[in-house]
Amino acid sequence: MKPELTLHQRTLTLTRFPVRKNETLQAWDAADEYLINHCHTIDIDPLRPILILNDNFGALSCWFANQAPVTTVTDSFITQQAIINNLSVNNLPTATIIDCLAELPENPQLVLIKQPKNNRLLSWQLQQLCHLLPQDCVVITTGKVKEIHSSTLKLFEKYLGTTKTSLAVKKARLIFTTVNKSLAMPMPQPTSWTVPEHDLTMTNYANVFSSDSLDIGGRFLLDFIPKNAQYNDIIDLGCGNGVIGIKAARLNPHANITCVDESFMAVASCRENARLNLTTTEKFNVLASNCLDNFDNQSADLVLCNPPFHQNNTITDHIAWQMFCDAQRVLRQNGELIIIGNRQLKYHEKLNRIFTKVDTIGHNDKFVVLRAIK
């Protein structure tokens, strides 16, 4: 059965990314449908831009791409690839896809926001929009009822303008905001803090995990990063703000370090943190990617990973599994994968399926640190 979204006598084929066999999750939800249905009643100027923020897999970008010039803003490399793929599959005009740190298009007629999981990102985006939007711009946000709280609505009131909500439909709700230019304020700077026991100063942009302190999993993993003259190529997979890769670079200054994340804000934070904490970044590379796509087989000696267990608002272990399989492919013979995870996730069972040897090298009440050898 094709993954098809059908509304108003129009059908789109929409897939999540990466495309998986026997996919059980949809590339759109009731909140997307509610927003599309509402906008069907709006007169759209075919020449004036539509701005879309946080479109998960391209349902909104694809729906509006043939109605006006669309610019879609995402912090996710995976979302970017999904939108490109879904536009192509449906033979739609290309959209302009930019990351959250890029300059927004001028004079949009309509701003459509998929409520992000992270309120820090939402606040940052609302402040960015308040500087940009003309008074006549229509701003509509959509999300699940259970994720739209009174505190969420207060953010819209504080940073963008007068806000009201719709009735709930299929457990989704719309938020309507009228732009108030007098609320515009200077854009907030990234948060910054120190990790004194490791002599680190860290900076995070708004959508990077754990905004103003080092997350407890990452902090625990720092104590298990090895030092070995035989490590020539080290990868920090799912690097976030780069703290793991930076510590590995300090311990192994001879090695080439590659930090990889699918969040553009994480990549920007990692680059800034490398500049702040390393004497040289000559051997320190950072890039946005879907796990280790396009990395050569047998090209690394050590992969370090603190894998996520969710994609957008969906809890899933497929990302961790892809990370483990990619690491196994990219590691040289006798190469090592070192990961941290919550005890209940039982990552050792997955790793034993694809690695020769798996050992527990650290644990506490919450986390376990595993080393898998190829």
C-alpha positions in Angstrom: 0.0 0.0 0.0 1.4 3.4 -1.0 1.9 6.0 1.7 -0.6 8.5 0.2 -2.1 11.7 1.6 -5.4 12.5 -0.1 -7.2 15.7 0.6 -9.4 18.0 -1.6 -9.3 15.6 -4.5 -5.5 15.7 -4.6 -3.1 12.9 -3.7 0.5 13.1 -2.6 2.9 10.1 -2.2 4.9 10.9 0.9 7.7 8.8 2.6 9.8 9.3 5.6 13.6 9.5 5.2 15.6 7.4 5.2 13.2 5.2 3.2 12.9 1.8 4.9 11.3 -1.4 3.8 8.1 -2.2 5.6 7.8 1.3 7.1 5.1 1.5 9.7 5.3 5.2 10.4 3.6 7.9 8.3 5.4 10.9 6.8 2.5 13.2 7.9 0.0 13.5 10.8 -3.3 14.9 11.8 -1.8 18.3 12.5 -0.5 18.5 8.9 -4.0 17.6 7.6 -5.7 20.2 9.8 -3.4 23.0 8.6 -3.9 22.0 5.0 -7.7 21.9 5.3 -7.7 25.3 7.0 -5.5 26.9 4.3 -7.8 25.5 1.6 -10.1 28.4 2.4 -7.3 31.1 2.1 -6.7 33.0 -1.1 -3.0 32.6 -1.9 -1.0 35.0 -4.1 1.0 32.9 -6.5 3.9 35.4 -6.6 4.4 36.1 -2.9 6.5 33.7 -0.7 5.1 31.1 1.7 7.4 30.4 4.6 7.2 26.9 6.2 9.0 26.1 9.5 9.8 22.6 10.9 8.0 20.5 8.3 8.9 17.0 9.4 9.1 15.1 6.1 7.7 17.5 3.6 3.9 17.1 3.7 3.4 20.9 4.0 6.2 21.8 1.6 4.9 19.5 -1.0 1.3 20.6 -0.6 2.0 24.3 -1.1 4.9 24.0 -3.6 2.7 24.4 -6.7 0.7 27.3 -5.2 3.4 30.0 -4.5 7.2 30.2 -4.0 7.9 28.1 -0.9 10.9 28.5 1.4 11.1 25.8 4.0 13.2 26.1 7.1 14.5 23.1 8.9 17.3 22.2 11.4 17.3 18.6 10.2 19.4 17.2 7.4 17.1 14.2 7.3 14.1 16.4 6.9 15.9 18.3 4.1 16.5 15.0 2.2 12.9 13.9 2.8 11.5 17.1 1.3 13.8 16.9 -1.7 12.8 13.3 -2.3 9.0 13.9 -1.8 9.0 16.9 -4.1 10.7 14.9 -6.8 8.4 11.8 -6.4 5.4 14.1 -6.8 6.8 16.0 -9.8 6.4 19.3 -7.9 8.3 22.6 -8.3 11.5 22.8 -6.1 11.3 24.6 -2.8 14.1 26.7 -1.3 15.3 24.7 1.7 17.4 26.6 4.3 18.6 25.9 7.8 17.4 27.7 10.9 20.5 30.0 11.0 20.0 31.3 7.4 18.4 34.6 6.4 14.6 34.3 5.8 12.9 35.5 2.6 11.3 39.0 2.7 7.6 39.8 2.6 6.0 36.4 3.0 2.2 36.3 2.7 1.8 33.2 4.9 3.9 31.5 7.6 3.1 27.9 8.5 4.8 26.5 11.5 4.9 22.9 12.7 5.3 23.2 16.4 8.8 21.9 17.3 9.5 19.6 20.2 12.0 22.1 21.7 10.5 25.4 23.1 14.0 27.0 22.9 13.9 26.6 19.1 10.3 27.8 19.0 11.2 31.0 21.0 14.2 31.6 18.8 12.1 31.2 15.6 9.3 33.5 16.9 11.9 36.2 17.6 13.4 35.8 14.2 9.9 36.1 12.6 9.0 39.2 14.5 11.9 41.1 12.9 10.9 39.9 9.4 7.2 39.7 9.0 4.9 42.4 7.5 1.8 43.3 9.4 -0.5 41.6 6.9 1.3 38.2 7.1 -0.9 35.3 8.2 0.9 33.1 10.8 -0.6 29.6 11.6 1.0 27.0 13.8 -0.1 23.4 14.0 0.6 20.7 16.6 -0.8 17.9 18.7 -3.2 19.0 21.4 -1.1 17.3 24.1 1.9 19.3 23.1 0.2 22.8 23.1 0.2 24.1 26.6 -0.6 27.5 28.1 3.1 28.0 28.4 3.5 27.4 24.7 0.8 30.0 23.9 2.6 32.5 26.2 5.7 32.2 24.0 3.7 33.3 20.9 2.2 36.2 22.9 5.6 37.3 24.2 7.7 37.1 21.1 5.3 37.5 18.1 1.8 38.9 18.9 -1.8 38.3 19.9 -2.6 34.6 19.8 -5.7 32.4 19.7 -6.3 28.7 19.2 -8.8 26.6 17.2 -11.0 23.8 18.3 -9.3 20.4 18.4 -9.7 18.1 15.5 -8.3 14.5 15.6 -6.2 15.5 18.6 -4.6 18.4 16.7 -5.0 22.1 17.1 -4.1 25.3 15.2 -2.6 28.5 16.7 -3.3 31.8 15.0 -0.9 34.7 15.7 -1.2 38.4 14.7 2.2 40.0 14.2 3.0 42.8 16.6 6.2 44.5 15.4 6.6 46.4 18.7 7.6 43.1 20.3 10.8 42.8 18.2 13.9 42.5 20.3 17.6 41.6 19.7 18.1 38.0 18.7 19.3 35.9 21.7 22.9 34.6 21.7 23.7 30.9 22.0 23.9 29.6 25.6 27.4 29.0 27.0 28.7 27.2 30.1 31.8 25.5 31.4 32.7 21.9 32.2 35.5 22.6 34.7 36.5 19.0 35.4 37.4 18.6 31.7 38.5 22.3 31.2 35.9 22.9 28.5 33.8 25.9 27.6 30.7 24.9 25.6 28.2 26.8 23.4 24.8 25.6 22.2 22.5 27.0 19.6 18.8 26.8 20.4 17.9 23.3 19.1 20.9 21.4 20.4 20.2 18.8 23.1 20.7 20.0 26.7 20.7 23.7 26.3 22.7 25.1 29.2 24.6 22.2 30.7 26.3 19.0 29.6 23.8 16.2 29.4 24.4 13.4 32.0 25.0 10.7 29.4 27.6 12.7 27.5 29.3 13.7 30.8 29.5 10.0 31.8 30.9 8.9 28.4 33.7 11.5 28.6 35.5 9.3 31.1 35.6 6.3 28.7 37.1 8.0 25.6 40.3 6.1 24.9 43.8 7.4 24.0 45.7 5.2 21.5 48.5 6.1 19.0 46.9 3.5 16.6 43.7 5.6 16.2 44.3 7.5 13.0 40.6 8.3 12.2 38.0 8.9 14.9 34.3 9.6 14.3 31.9 11.3 16.8 28.6 10.0 15.4 25.6 12.1 16.5 28.0 14.7 17.9 25.5 17.3 19.2 27.6 20.2 20.5 30.8 18.2 19.8 32.0 17.6 23.4 32.8 13.9 22.8 34.8 14.6 19.6 36.6 17.6 21.2 37.7 15.4 24.2 38.8 12.7 21.7 40.8 15.3 19.8 42.6 16.4 22.9 43.5 12.8 23.9 44.5 11.9 20.4 46.0 15.0 18.8 47.6 13.0 16.0 44.2 11.7 14.8 41.7 13.0 12.2 38.4 13.7 14.0 35.1 13.8 12.1 32.0 15.0 13.9 28.6 14.1 12.3 25.1 15.2 13.2 21.8 15.6 11.3 21.1 19.0 13.1 22.5 22.0 11.4 22.5 23.9 14.7 24.5 21.1 16.3 27.0 21.3 13.5 27.3 25.1 14.0 27.7 24.6 17.8 30.3 21.9 17.3 32.4 24.1 15.0 32.2 26.9 17.5 33.2 24.7 20.4 36.1 23.2 18.5 37.4 26.8 17.9 36.9 27.6 21.6 38.5 24.4 23.0 41.2 23.2 20.6 44.5 24.8 19.9 44.1 23.8 16.2 41.1 22.6 14.2 43.2 21.5 11.2 42.4 17.8 11.8 38.8 18.5 13.1 36.0 18.2 10.6 32.3 18.7 11.2 29.4 17.9 8.8 25.7 17.4 8.5 24.7 13.9 7.4 22.3 11.0 7.8 24.4 8.9 10.1 27.5 7.7 8.0 26.0 7.9 4.5 28.7 8.4 1.9 31.5 7.5 4.3 34.0 4.9 2.8 34.0 1.4 4.1 36.8 0.5 6.5 37.9 4.2 6.9 37.8 4.6 10.7 39.5 3.2 13.8 37.2 4.4 16.5 33.5 5.5 16.5 32.1 7.2 19.5 28.3 7.5 19.8 25.6 8.7 22.2 22.6 7.6 20.0 19.1 9.2 20.2 16.0 7.1 20.7 13.5 9.4 19.0 12.9 11.0 15.6 11.0 14.3 15.9 8.3 13.4 18.4 8.3 9.6 17.7 10.2 7.2 19.9 12.1 4.7 17.7 15.2 2.6 17.8 15.8 2.5 14.1 18.2 5.5 14.2 20.4 3.7 16.8 20.4 0.5 14.7 21.4 2.5 11.6 24.2 4.1 13.6 25.5 0.7 14.7 25.3 -0.8 11.2 27.0 2.2 9.7 29.7 2.1 12.3 30.3 -1.6 11.6 30.6 -0.9 7.9 33.0 2.1 8.3 35.3 0.6 10.9 38.5 -1.1 9.9 39.2 -4.6 11.1 39.7 -4.6 14.9 38.1 -1.1 15.0 36.1 -0.1 18.0 32.6 1.4 18.5 32.0 2.9 22.0 28.5 3.9 22.9 26.5 5.0 25.9 22.8 4.2 26.4 20.1 3.8 29.0 20.2 0.4 30.6 16.7 -0.6 29.6 17.5 0.0 25.8 19.6 -3.3 25.8 21.9 -2.1 23.1 24.3 -5.0 23.8 21.7 -7.3 22.2 21.8 -5.3 18.9 25.6 -5.0 18.9 26.1 -8.7 19.4 24.3 -9.3 16.1 26.9 -7.4 14.0 30.1 -7.2 16.0 32.6 -9.9 17.0 32.9 -8.9 20.6 30.9 -6.6 22.9 32.1 -5.6 26.4 30.7 -3.4 29.1 33.4 -0.9 30.0 31.4 1.3 32.4 28.0 1.6 34.1 26.1 3.5 36.7 22.5 3.4 37.9 21.2 4.9 34.7 23.7 4.3 31.9 25.9 1.6 30.4 28.9 2.1 28.3 29.6 -0.6 25.7 32.6 -1.3 23.5 32.1 -3.3 20.3 35.0 -4.6 18.3 34.9 -5.5 14.6 
